[in-house]
Amino acid sequence: MNVSGIDVRRENVRLLASLLDVEGAELAAKLERGMANDNSIVALSLEDRHQIVAALTPDAPWGLTELRNVLATQLKQHRDREEKQRRARLHQDRGQRPRDAA
Protein backbone atom coordinates (compact mmCIF):
# COMPACT_ATOMS: atom_id res chain seq x y z
CA MET A 1 0.00 0.00 0.00
CA ASN A 2 1.29 3.44 -0.87
CA VAL A 3 1.01 5.81 2.08
CA SER A 4 1.89 9.39 1.20
CA GLY A 5 4.25 8.27 -1.55
CA ILE A 6 5.92 5.46 0.41
CA ASP A 7 5.26 1.78 -0.22
CA VAL A 8 4.36 0.18 3.10
CA ARG A 9 3.68 -3.52 3.53
CA ARG A 10 0.16 -4.41 4.66
CA GLU A 11 1.37 -5.90 7.96
CA ASN A 12 3.18 -2.63 8.70
CA VAL A 13 0.04 -0.62 7.89
CA ARG A 14 -1.82 -2.83 10.39
CA LEU A 15 0.94 -2.25 12.95
CA LEU A 16 0.80 1.50 12.34
CA ALA A 17 -2.97 1.52 12.81
CA SER A 18 -2.54 -0.30 16.12
CA LEU A 19 0.09 2.22 17.31
CA LEU A 20 -2.15 5.25 16.83
CA ASP A 21 -3.65 6.44 20.09
CA VAL A 22 -7.23 7.57 20.74
CA GLU A 23 -6.62 10.85 18.87
CA GLY A 24 -5.55 8.82 15.84
CA ALA A 25 -8.60 6.54 15.82
CA GLU A 26 -10.01 8.16 12.69
CA LEU A 27 -6.68 7.78 10.89
CA ALA A 28 -6.40 4.16 12.05
CA ALA A 29 -9.87 3.53 10.62
CA LYS A 30 -8.83 5.18 7.34
CA LEU A 31 -5.79 2.90 7.09
CA GLU A 32 -7.81 -0.20 7.95
CA ARG A 33 -10.52 0.81 5.45
CA GLY A 34 -7.85 1.20 2.79
CA MET A 35 -6.62 -2.32 3.44
CA ALA A 36 -10.15 -3.78 3.54
CA ASN A 37 -10.97 -2.11 0.20
CA ASP A 38 -7.63 -3.17 -1.33
CA ASN A 39 -6.75 0.46 -1.99
CA SER A 40 -3.27 0.79 -3.39
CA ILE A 41 -2.93 4.42 -2.22
CA VAL A 42 -3.91 6.16 1.00
CA ALA A 43 -3.68 9.95 0.96
CA LEU A 44 -2.73 11.68 4.20
CA SER A 45 -3.75 15.10 5.43
CA LEU A 46 -1.29 17.33 7.23
CA GLU A 47 -2.88 16.30 10.54
CA ASP A 48 -2.56 12.60 9.58
CA ARG A 49 1.15 13.13 8.99
CA HIS A 50 1.55 14.77 12.41
CA GLN A 51 -0.26 11.87 14.09
CA ILE A 52 1.90 9.25 12.40
CA VAL A 53 5.17 11.01 13.22
CA ALA A 54 4.01 11.35 16.84
CA ALA A 55 3.07 7.67 17.01
CA LEU A 56 6.31 6.44 15.44
CA THR A 57 9.28 7.19 17.63
CA PRO A 58 12.75 7.40 16.05
CA ASP A 59 13.24 3.74 17.00
CA ALA A 60 10.09 2.73 15.09
CA PRO A 61 9.87 -0.79 13.71
CA TRP A 62 12.12 -1.28 10.70
CA GLY A 63 9.27 -1.37 8.16
CA LEU A 64 7.93 2.00 9.33
CA THR A 65 11.16 3.94 9.76
CA GLU A 66 11.24 5.18 6.16
CA LEU A 67 7.62 6.35 6.42
CA ARG A 68 8.37 8.27 9.62
CA ASN A 69 11.46 9.89 8.10
CA VAL A 70 9.67 10.90 4.90
CA LEU A 71 6.68 12.31 6.78
CA ALA A 72 8.95 14.23 9.16
CA THR A 73 10.74 15.72 6.13
CA GLN A 74 7.42 16.63 4.50
CA LEU A 75 6.27 18.34 7.71
CA LYS A 76 9.53 20.30 7.96
CA GLN A 77 9.21 21.40 4.33
CA HIS A 78 5.64 22.51 5.02
CA ARG A 79 6.73 24.53 8.08
CA ASP A 80 9.59 26.10 6.13
CA ARG A 81 7.22 27.05 3.29
CA GLU A 82 4.73 28.59 5.74
CA GLU A 83 7.51 30.54 7.46
CA LYS A 84 8.78 31.83 4.11
CA GLN A 85 5.26 32.95 3.16
CA ARG A 86 4.78 34.59 6.56
CA ARG A 87 8.02 36.53 6.17
CA ALA A 88 7.10 37.58 2.63
CA ARG A 89 3.72 38.90 3.85
CA LEU A 90 5.39 40.71 6.74
CA HIS A 91 7.93 42.26 4.40
CA GLN A 92 5.18 43.24 1.95
CA ASP A 93 3.12 44.81 4.76
CA ARG A 94 6.09 46.86 5.91
CA GLY A 95 6.80 48.00 2.37
CA GLN A 96 3.26 49.25 1.88
CA ARG A 97 3.06 51.38 5.02
CA PRO A 98 4.07 55.02 4.76
CA ARG A 99 7.09 55.99 6.82
CA ASP A 100 6.43 58.02 9.94
CA ALA A 101 7.54 61.62 9.70
CA ALA A 102 10.56 62.25 11.86
C-alpha positions in Angstrom: 0.0 0.0 0.0 1.3 3.4 -0.9 1.0 5.8 2.1 1.9 9.4 1.2 4.3 8.3 -1.5 5.9 5.5 0.4 5.3 1.8 -0.2 4.4 0.2 3.1 3.7 -3.5 3.5 0.2 -4.4 4.7 1.4 -5.9 8.0 3.2 -2.6 8.7 0.0 -0.6 7.9 -1.8 -2.8 10.4 0.9 -2.2 12.9 0.8 1.5 12.3 -3.0 1.5 12.8 -2.5 -0.3 16.1 0.1 2.2 17.3 -2.1 5.2 16.8 -3.7 6.4 20.1 -7.2 7.6 20.7 -6.6 10.9 18.9 -5.5 8.8 15.8 -8.6 6.5 15.8 -10.0 8.2 12.7 -6.7 7.8 10.9 -6.4 4.2 12.1 -9.9 3.5 10.6 -8.8 5.2 7.3 -5.8 2.9 7.1 -7.8 -0.2 7.9 -10.5 0.8 5.4 -7.8 1.2 2.8 -6.6 -2.3 3.4 -10.1 -3.8 3.5 -11.0 -2.1 0.2 -7.6 -3.2 -1.3 -6.7 0.5 -2.0 -3.3 0.8 -3.4 -2.9 4.4 -2.2 -3.9 6.2 1.0 -3.7 9.9 1.0 -2.7 11.7 4.2 -3.7 15.1 5.4 -1.3 17.3 7.2 -2.9 16.3 10.5 -2.6 12.6 9.6 1.2 13.1 9.0 1.6 14.8 12.4 -0.3 11.9 14.1 1.9 9.2 12.4 5.2 11.0 13.2 4.0 11.4 16.8 3.1 7.7 17.0 6.3 6.4 15.4 9.3 7.2 17.6 12.8 7.4 16.0 13.2 3.7 17.0 10.1 2.7 15.1 9.9 -0.8 13.7 12.1 -1.3 10.7 9.3 -1.4 8.2 7.9 2.0 9.3 11.2 3.9 9.8 11.2 5.2 6.2 7.6 6.3 6.4 8.4 8.3 9.6 11.5 9.9 8.1 9.7 10.9 4.9 6.7 12.3 6.8 9.0 14.2 9.2 10.7 15.7 6.1 7.4 16.6 4.5 6.3 18.3 7.7 9.5 20.3 8.0 9.2 21.4 4.3 5.6 22.5 5.0 6.7 24.5 8.1 9.6 26.1 6.1 7.2 27.1 3.3 4.7 28.6 5.7 7.5 30.5 7.5 8.8 31.8 4.1 5.3 32.9 3.2 4.8 34.6 6.6 8.0 36.5 6.2 7.1 37.6 2.6 3.7 38.9 3.8 5.4 40.7 6.7 7.9 42.3 4.4 5.2 43.2 2.0 3.1 44.8 4.8 6.1 46.9 5.9 6.8 48.0 2.4 3.3 49.3 1.9 3.1 51.4 5.0 4.1 55.0 4.8 7.1 56.0 6.8 6.4 58.0 9.9 7.5 61.6 9.7 10.6 62.3 11.9 
